Amino acid sequence: MYLFANPNEEEAWDIHTPHWHGQTATVAHMRMDMVMLTPMMSIVADMVPDNPGIWLFHCHMPGHFAAGMRTRFEVLTK
């Protein structure tokens, strides 16, 4: 998956912290369930969803969650 911060964000402090519940992704050879994105930044995250269930995906930054930067995703069993 590709993650990116909005290129129109001009404030250096407007970071995002995408967080997957119940799963981990590999970013730069490290397994993690959250990454930090600064404006104009992009990363590639490799994920093999192996934990079935309905999980939350959201941003940890104050105000972002309340503003709707969240969703649920479902991992099905094989």
MMTF fields as JSON, N, C-alpha, C and O atoms, coordinates in Angstrom:
{
  "mmtfVersion": "1.0.0",
  "mmtfProducer": "UNKNOWN",
  "numBonds": 311,
  "numAtoms": 312,
  "numGroups": 78,
  "numChains": 1,
  "numModels": 1,
  "chainsPerModel": [1],
  "groupsPerChain": [78],
  "chainIdList": ["A"],
  "bondAtomList": [4, 2, 8, 6, 12, 10, 16, 14, 20, 18, 24, 22, 28, 26, 32, 30, 36, 34, 40, 38, 44, 42, 48, 46, 52, 50, 56, 54, 60, 58, 64, 62, 68, 66, 72, 70, 76, 74, 80, 78, 84, 82, 88, 86, 92, 90, 96, 94, 100, 98, 104, 102, 108, 106, 112, 110, 116, 114, 120, 118, 124, 122, 128, 126, 132, 130, 136, 134, 140, 138, 144, 142, 148, 146, 152, 150, 156, 154, 160, 158, 164, 162, 168, 166, 172, 170, 176, 174, 180, 178, 184, 182, 188, 186, 192, 190, 196, 194, 200, 198, 204, 202, 208, 206, 212, 210, 216, 214, 220, 218, 224, 222, 228, 226, 232, 230, 236, 234, 240, 238, 244, 242, 248, 246, 252, 250, 256, 254, 260, 258, 264, 262, 268, 266, 272, 270, 276, 274, 280, 278, 284, 282, 288, 286, 292, 290, 296, 294, 300, 298, 304, 302, 308, 306],
  "bondOrderList": [1, 1, 1, 1, 1, 1, 1, 1, 1, 1, 1, 1, 1, 1, 1, 1, 1, 1, 1, 1, 1, 1, 1, 1, 1, 1, 1, 1, 1, 1, 1, 1, 1, 1, 1, 1, 1, 1, 1, 1, 1, 1, 1, 1, 1, 1, 1, 1, 1, 1, 1, 1, 1, 1, 1, 1, 1, 1, 1, 1, 1, 1, 1, 1, 1, 1, 1, 1, 1, 1, 1, 1, 1, 1, 1, 1, 1],
  "groupList": [{"groupName": "MET", "atomNameList": ["N", "CA", "C", "O"], "elementList": ["N", "C", "C", "O"], "formalChargeList": [0, 0, 0, 0], "bondAtomList": [1, 0, 2, 1, 3, 2], "bondOrderList": [1, 1, 2], "singleLetterCode": "M", "chemCompType": "L-PEPTIDE LINKING"}, {"groupName": "TYR", "atomNameList": ["N", "CA", "C", "O"], "elementList": ["N", "C", "C", "O"], "formalChargeList": [0, 0, 0, 0], "bondAtomList": [1, 0, 2, 1, 3, 2], "bondOrderList": [1, 1, 2], "singleLetterCode": "Y", "chemCompType": "L-PEPTIDE LINKING"}, {"groupName": "LEU", "atomNameList": ["N", "CA", "C", "O"], "elementList": ["N", "C", "C", "O"], "formalChargeList": [0, 0, 0, 0], "bondAtomList": [1, 0, 2, 1, 3, 2], "bondOrderList": [1, 1, 2], "singleLetterCode": "L", "chemCompType": "L-PEPTIDE LINKING"}, {"groupName": "PHE", "atomNameList": ["N", "CA", "C", "O"], "elementList": ["N", "C", "C", "O"], "formalChargeList": [0, 0, 0, 0], "bondAtomList": [1, 0, 2, 1, 3, 2], "bondOrderList": [1, 1, 2], "singleLetterCode": "F", "chemCompType": "L-PEPTIDE LINKING"}, {"groupName": "ALA", "atomNameList": ["N", "CA", "C", "O"], "elementList": ["N", "C", "C", "O"], "formalChargeList": [0, 0, 0, 0], "bondAtomList": [1, 0, 2, 1, 3, 2], "bondOrderList": [1, 1, 2], "singleLetterCode": "A", "chemCompType": "L-PEPTIDE LINKING"}, {"groupName": "ASN", "atomNameList": ["N", "CA", "C", "O"], "elementList": ["N", "C", "C", "O"], "formalChargeList": [0, 0, 0, 0], "bondAtomList": [1, 0, 2, 1, 3, 2], "bondOrderList": [1, 1, 2], "singleLetterCode": "N", "chemCompType": "L-PEPTIDE LINKING"}, {"groupName": "PRO", "atomNameList": ["N", "CA", "C", "O"], "elementList": ["N", "C", "C", "O"], "formalChargeList": [0, 0, 0, 0], "bondAtomList": [1, 0, 2, 1, 3, 2], "bondOrderList": [1, 1, 2], "singleLetterCode": "P", "chemCompType": "L-PEPTIDE LINKING"}, {"groupName": "GLU", "atomNameList": ["N", "CA", "C", "O"], "elementList": ["N", "C", "C", "O"], "formalChargeList": [0, 0, 0, 0], "bondAtomList": [1, 0, 2, 1, 3, 2], "bondOrderList": [1, 1, 2], "singleLetterCode": "E", "chemCompType": "L-PEPTIDE LINKING"}, {"groupName": "TRP", "atomNameList": ["N", "CA", "C", "O"], "elementList": ["N", "C", "C", "O"], "formalChargeList": [0, 0, 0, 0], "bondAtomList": [1, 0, 2, 1, 3, 2], "bondOrderList": [1, 1, 2], "singleLetterCode": "W", "chemCompType": "L-PEPTIDE LINKING"}, {"groupName": "ASP", "atomNameList": ["N", "CA", "C", "O"], "elementList": ["N", "C", "C", "O"], "formalChargeList": [0, 0, 0, 0], "bondAtomList": [1, 0, 2, 1, 3, 2], "bondOrderList": [1, 1, 2], "singleLetterCode": "D", "chemCompType": "L-PEPTIDE LINKING"}, {"groupName": "ILE", "atomNameList": ["N", "CA", "C", "O"], "elementList": ["N", "C", "C", "O"], "formalChargeList": [0, 0, 0, 0], "bondAtomList": [1, 0, 2, 1, 3, 2], "bondOrderList": [1, 1, 2], "singleLetterCode": "I", "chemCompType": "L-PEPTIDE LINKING"}, {"groupName": "HIS", "atomNameList": ["N", "CA", "C", "O"], "elementList": ["N", "C", "C", "O"], "formalChargeList": [0, 0, 0, 0], "bondAtomList": [1, 0, 2, 1, 3, 2], "bondOrderList": [1, 1, 2], "singleLetterCode": "H", "chemCompType": "L-PEPTIDE LINKING"}, {"groupName": "THR", "atomNameList": ["N", "CA", "C", "O"], "elementList": ["N", "C", "C", "O"], "formalChargeList": [0, 0, 0, 0], "bondAtomList": [1, 0, 2, 1, 3, 2], "bondOrderList": [1, 1, 2], "singleLetterCode": "T", "chemCompType": "L-PEPTIDE LINKING"}, {"groupName": "GLY", "atomNameList": ["N", "CA", "C", "O"], "elementList": ["N", "C", "C", "O"], "formalChargeList": [0, 0, 0, 0], "bondAtomList": [1, 0, 2, 1, 3, 2], "bondOrderList": [1, 1, 2], "singleLetterCode": "G", "chemCompType": "PEPTIDE LINKING"}, {"groupName": "GLN", "atomNameList": ["N", "CA", "C", "O"], "elementList": ["N", "C", "C", "O"], "formalChargeList": [0, 0, 0, 0], "bondAtomList": [1, 0, 2, 1, 3, 2], "bondOrderList": [1, 1, 2], "singleLetterCode": "Q", "chemCompType": "L-PEPTIDE LINKING"}, {"groupName": "VAL", "atomNameList": ["N", "CA", "C", "O"], "elementList": ["N", "C", "C", "O"], "formalChargeList": [0, 0, 0, 0], "bondAtomList": [1, 0, 2, 1, 3, 2], "bondOrderList": [1, 1, 2], "singleLetterCode": "V", "chemCompType": "L-PEPTIDE LINKING"}, {"groupName": "ARG", "atomNameList": ["N", "CA", "C", "O"], "elementList": ["N", "C", "C", "O"], "formalChargeList": [0, 0, 0, 0], "bondAtomList": [1, 0, 2, 1, 3, 2], "bondOrderList": [1, 1, 2], "singleLetterCode": "R", "chemCompType": "L-PEPTIDE LINKING"}, {"groupName": "SER", "atomNameList": ["N", "CA", "C", "O"], "elementList": ["N", "C", "C", "O"], "formalChargeList": [0, 0, 0, 0], "bondAtomList": [1, 0, 2, 1, 3, 2], "bondOrderList": [1, 1, 2], "singleLetterCode": "S", "chemCompType": "L-PEPTIDE LINKING"}, {"groupName": "CYS", "atomNameList": ["N", "CA", "C", "O"], "elementList": ["N", "C", "C", "O"], "formalChargeList": [0, 0, 0, 0], "bondAtomList": [1, 0, 2, 1, 3, 2], "bondOrderList": [1, 1, 2], "singleLetterCode": "C", "chemCompType": "L-PEPTIDE LINKING"}, {"groupName": "LYS", "atomNameList": ["N", "CA", "C", "O"], "elementList": ["N", "C", "C", "O"], "formalChargeList": [0, 0, 0, 0], "bondAtomList": [1, 0, 2, 1, 3, 2], "bondOrderList": [1, 1, 2], "singleLetterCode": "K", "chemCompType": "L-PEPTIDE LINKING"}],
  "groupTypeList": [0, 1, 2, 3, 4, 5, 6, 5, 7, 7, 7, 4, 8, 9, 10, 11, 12, 6, 11, 8, 11, 13, 14, 12, 4, 12, 15, 4, 11, 0, 16, 0, 9, 0, 15, 0, 2, 12, 6, 0, 0, 17, 10, 15, 4, 9, 0, 15, 6, 9, 5, 6, 13, 10, 8, 2, 3, 11, 18, 11, 0, 6, 13, 11, 3, 4, 4, 13, 0, 16, 12, 16, 3, 7, 15, 2, 12, 19],
  "groupIdList": [1, 2, 3, 4, 5, 6, 7, 8, 9, 10, 11, 12, 13, 14, 15, 16, 17, 18, 19, 20, 21, 22, 23, 24, 25, 26, 27, 28, 29, 30, 31, 32, 33, 34, 35, 36, 37, 38, 39, 40, 41, 42, 43, 44, 45, 46, 47, 48, 49, 50, 51, 52, 53, 54, 55, 56, 57, 58, 59, 60, 61, 62, 63, 64, 65, 66, 67, 68, 69, 70, 71, 72, 73, 74, 75, 76, 77, 78],
  "secStructList": [7, 3, 3, 3, 7, 7, 6, 6, 7, 7, 7, 6, 6, 7, 7, 5, 7, 3, 3, 3, 1, 1, 7, 7, 3, 3, 3, 6, 6, 3, 3, 3, 1, 5, 7, 7, 5, 7, 6, 6, 7, 3, 3, 3, 7, 5, 7, 7, 7, 7, 1, 7, 3, 3, 3, 3, 3, 3, 3, 7, 1, 6, 6, 6, 6, 6, 6, 6, 7, 3, 3, 3, 3, 3, 3, 7, 7, 7],
  "xCoordList": [0.843, 0.0, 0.888, 2.026, 0.365, 1.088, 0.409, -0.811, 1.196, 0.691, 1.351, 2.555, 0.57, 1.158, 0.433, -0.75, 1.171, 0.595, 0.205, 0.851, -0.828, -1.354, -0.262, 0.3, 0.05, 1.098, 0.703, 1.556, -0.559, -1.004, -0.861, -1.087, -0.486, -0.287, 1.027, 2.096, 0.935, 2.128, 2.695, 3.831, 1.928, 2.392, 3.277, 2.845, 4.488, 5.426, 4.953, 5.371, 4.096, 3.637, 2.434, 2.026, 1.851, 0.645, 1.022, 0.974, 1.395, 1.799, 0.608, -0.406, 0.753, -0.258, 0.407, 1.575, -0.346, 0.169, -0.819, -1.561, -0.843, -1.744, -1.444, -0.292, -2.483, -2.335, -3.343, -4.545, -2.845, -3.695, -3.847, -2.85, -5.061, -5.294, -5.325, -5.844, -4.779, -4.866, -3.93, -3.884, -3.187, -2.289, -0.982, -0.904, 0.026, 1.279, 1.674, 1.223, 2.505, 3.036, 4.554, 5.102, 5.212, 6.664, 6.996, 6.591, 7.74, 8.174, 9.678, 10.139, 10.433, 11.899, 12.47, 13.326, 11.993, 12.461, 12.114, 12.696, 11.186, 10.76, 9.252, 8.502, 8.811, 7.379, 6.833, 7.416, 5.707, 5.106, 3.609, 3.122, 2.888, 1.442, 1.067, -0.113, 2.071, 1.843, 3.071, 4.199, 2.843, 3.942, 3.695, 2.582, 4.715, 4.564, 4.841, 5.862, 3.914, 4.05, 4.074, 3.205, 5.076, 5.129, 4.633, 4.55, 4.305, 3.831, 4.804, 6.022, 4.246, 4.999, 5.747, 6.586, 5.476, 6.174, 5.3, 4.075, 5.943, 5.221, 6.061, 7.289, 5.394, 6.08, 5.351, 4.195, 6.054, 5.448, 5.41, 6.431, 4.236, 4.058, 3.546, 2.537, 4.233, 3.812, 3.081, 3.616, 1.855, 1.059, 0.469, -0.055, 0.565, -0.14, -1.127, -0.749, -2.376, -3.358, -3.612, -4.153, -3.221, -3.335, -4.104, -4.117, -4.734, -5.49, -6.945, -7.292, -7.809, -9.193, -9.951, -9.716, -10.849, -11.7, -11.984, -11.544, -12.72, -12.998, -12.122, -12.187, -11.31, -10.283, -10.422, -11.039, -9.836, -9.843, -8.555, -7.474, -8.67, -7.539, -7.777, -8.819, -6.827, -7.06, -5.755, -4.669, -5.89, -4.762, -4.778, -5.831, -3.605, -3.497, -3.423, -3.492, -3.285, -3.103, -4.372, -5.479, -4.2, -5.367, -6.213, -5.689, -7.469, -8.385, -8.62, -9.7, -7.642, -7.815, -8.853, -9.707, -8.783, -9.763, -11.158, -12.096, -11.29, -12.6, -13.107, -14.317, -12.194, -12.585, -12.942, -13.317, -12.826, -13.242, -12.131, -12.398, -10.888, -9.778, -9.66, -8.714, -10.669, -10.731, -11.673, -12.562, -11.449, -12.335, -12.139, -11.196, -13.028, -12.875, -12.502, -12.901, -11.728, -11.429, -11.603, -11.384, -11.997, -12.28, -11.277, -11.005, -10.729, -9.844, -10.623, -11.041, -10.815, -11.581, -10.668, -9.472, -11.238, -10.471, -10.359, -11.185, -9.348, -9.142, -10.164, -10.148],
  "yCoordList": [-1.161, 0.0, 1.223, 1.183, 2.297, 3.557, 4.517, 4.68, 5.146, 6.141, 7.467, 7.523, 8.527, 9.83, 10.907, 10.784, 11.97, 13.153, 14.121, 14.173, 14.868, 15.807, 16.783, 17.485, 16.841, 17.773, 19.233, 20.112, 19.513, 20.896, 21.384, 22.561, 20.483, 20.895, 21.66, 21.116, 22.892, 23.731, 23.847, 24.29, 23.46, 23.555, 22.357, 21.214, 22.598, 21.522, 20.66, 19.508, 21.186, 20.436, 19.565, 18.776, 19.67, 18.906, 17.494, 17.154, 16.685, 15.312, 14.374, 14.722, 13.195, 12.155, 10.891, 10.625, 10.124, 8.879, 7.752, 7.347, 7.236, 6.136, 4.92, 4.507, 4.36, 3.23, 2.154, 2.412, 0.941, -0.215, -1.02, -1.392, -1.293, -2.188, -3.624, -3.883, -4.542, -5.964, -6.472, -7.678, -5.607, -6.007, -5.232, -4.228, -5.716, -4.967, -4.886, -5.683, -3.932, -3.76, -3.68, -3.36, -3.968, -3.835, -2.545, -2.341, -1.691, -0.417, -0.332, -0.373, -0.215, -0.124, -1.275, -1.065, -2.479, -3.714, -3.815, -4.635, -3.005, -3.076, -3.297, -2.688, -4.186, -4.422, -3.381, -3.119, -2.793, -1.77, -1.721, -2.202, -1.136, -0.961, 0.512, 0.852, 1.384, 2.817, 3.438, 3.007, 4.445, 5.187, 6.674, 7.079, 7.483, 8.93, 9.542, 9.261, 10.381, 11.066, 12.568, 13.126, 13.213, 14.67, 15.172, 14.383, 16.451, 16.957, 16.631, 16.705, 16.276, 15.947, 14.624, 14.339, 13.811, 12.544, 11.396, 11.442, 10.373, 9.165, 7.954, 8.03, 6.841, 5.596, 4.449, 4.573, 3.33, 2.088, 1.153, 0.922, 0.616, -0.316, -1.633, -1.656, -2.722, -4.049, -4.74, -4.871, -5.18, -5.832, -7.126, -7.167, -8.182, -9.427, -9.58, -10.059, -9.186, -9.253, -10.705, -11.478, -11.073, -12.47, -12.637, -13.723, -11.587, -11.635, -11.28, -10.1, -12.298, -12.032, -11.193, -11.284, -10.39, -9.576, -8.226, -7.934, -7.417, -6.045, -5.143, -5.181, -4.338, -3.556, -2.073, -1.681, -1.267, 0.182, 0.637, 0.131, 1.581, 2.264, 3.749, 4.264, 4.457, 5.857, 6.616, 6.037, 7.925, 8.807, 9.156, 9.454, 9.116, 9.406, 10.895, 11.262, 11.751, 13.171, 13.786, 13.502, 14.637, 15.27, 16.002, 16.755, 15.78, 16.436, 15.68, 15.787, 14.919, 14.19, 13.083, 12.914, 12.329, 11.26, 11.859, 11.362, 12.929, 13.58, 14.167, 14.269, 14.552, 15.127, 14.057, 14.376, 12.79, 11.714, 10.949, 10.15, 11.17, 10.459, 9.075, 8.777, 8.236, 6.892, 6.058, 6.579, 4.763, 3.828, 2.445, 2.206, 1.554, 0.156, -0.631, -0.283, -1.698, -2.591, -4.02, -4.323, -4.886, -6.272, -7.201, -7.103, -8.112, -9.157, -10.46, -10.862, -11.114, -12.354, -13.557, -13.484, -14.67, -15.912, -16.506, -16.237, -17.298, -17.919, -18.989, -19.619],
  "zCoordList": [0.0, 0.0, 0.0, 0.468, -0.523, -0.56, 0.402, 0.372, 1.245, 2.187, 1.864, 1.61, 1.873, 1.592, 2.366, 2.685, 2.662, 3.303, 2.196, 1.149, 2.425, 1.443, 1.007, 1.847, -0.289, -0.739, -0.594, -0.721, -0.334, -0.16, 1.28, 1.563, 2.193, 3.582, 3.676, 3.4, 4.059, 4.109, 5.514, 5.687, 6.509, 7.888, 8.213, 8.064, 8.647, 8.954, 10.112, 10.228, 10.964, 12.133, 11.819, 12.672, 10.64, 10.327, 9.895, 8.713, 10.872, 10.594, 10.747, 11.353, 10.193, 10.313, 10.836, 10.553, 11.596, 12.154, 11.87, 12.765, 10.635, 10.326, 11.202, 11.334, 11.792, 12.711, 12.349, 12.287, 12.109, 11.833, 13.105, 13.724, 13.501, 14.634, 14.115, 13.029, 14.876, 14.565, 13.49, 13.249, 12.838, 11.754, 11.888, 12.595, 11.202, 11.099, 9.625, 8.802, 9.317, 7.965, 8.065, 9.12, 6.976, 6.913, 6.166, 5.022, 6.846, 6.275, 6.499, 7.639, 5.438, 5.53, 6.362, 7.221, 6.101, 6.743, 8.224, 8.933, 8.7, 10.105, 10.15, 9.387, 11.065, 11.241, 12.205, 13.257, 11.83, 12.682, 12.429, 11.406, 13.372, 13.186, 13.075, 12.993, 13.073, 12.923, 12.259, 12.495, 11.435, 10.818, 11.018, 11.353, 10.816, 10.921, 9.554, 8.927, 9.106, 7.822, 8.041, 8.71, 7.471, 7.488, 6.131, 5.19, 6.002, 4.714, 3.576, 3.741, 2.436, 1.22, 1.318, 0.462, 2.325, 2.513, 2.016, 2.123, 1.475, 1.107, 1.492, 1.536, 1.77, 2.101, 1.423, 1.019, 1.308, 0.841, 2.036, 2.683, 2.33, 3.442, 2.876, 2.172, 3.178, 2.729, 3.87, 4.971, 3.604, 4.639, 4.094, 2.981, 4.9, 4.635, 5.786, 6.855, 5.592, 6.68, 7.066, 6.276, 8.282, 8.706, 10.009, 10.589, 10.463, 11.712, 11.393, 11.344, 11.174, 10.767, 11.792, 12.996, 11.289, 12.152, 11.521, 10.409, 12.247, 11.829, 12.677, 13.905, 12.027, 12.698, 12.382, 11.392, 13.246, 13.09, 12.408, 12.712, 11.497, 10.87, 11.079, 10.675, 11.708, 12.065, 12.217, 12.198, 12.37, 12.649, 14.142, 14.706, 14.77, 16.206, 16.534, 17.707, 15.541, 15.826, 16.414, 15.957, 17.438, 18.064, 17.021, 16.2, 17.063, 16.147, 14.851, 14.27, 14.385, 13.131, 13.277, 12.407, 14.373, 14.611, 14.695, 14.07, 15.473, 15.64, 14.329, 14.122, 13.445, 12.16, 11.132, 10.003, 11.524, 10.634, 9.957, 9.06, 10.36, 9.745, 10.384, 11.114, 10.077, 10.633, 9.768, 9.096, 9.809, 9.121, 9.715, 10.468, 9.372, 9.762, 8.511, 7.4, 8.71, 7.593, 8.079, 9.252, 7.169, 7.535, 6.872, 5.675, 7.688, 7.194, 7.293, 8.379, 6.158, 6.106, 6.284, 6.004, 6.752, 6.835, 5.438, 4.567, 5.243, 3.922, 3.668, 2.61]
}
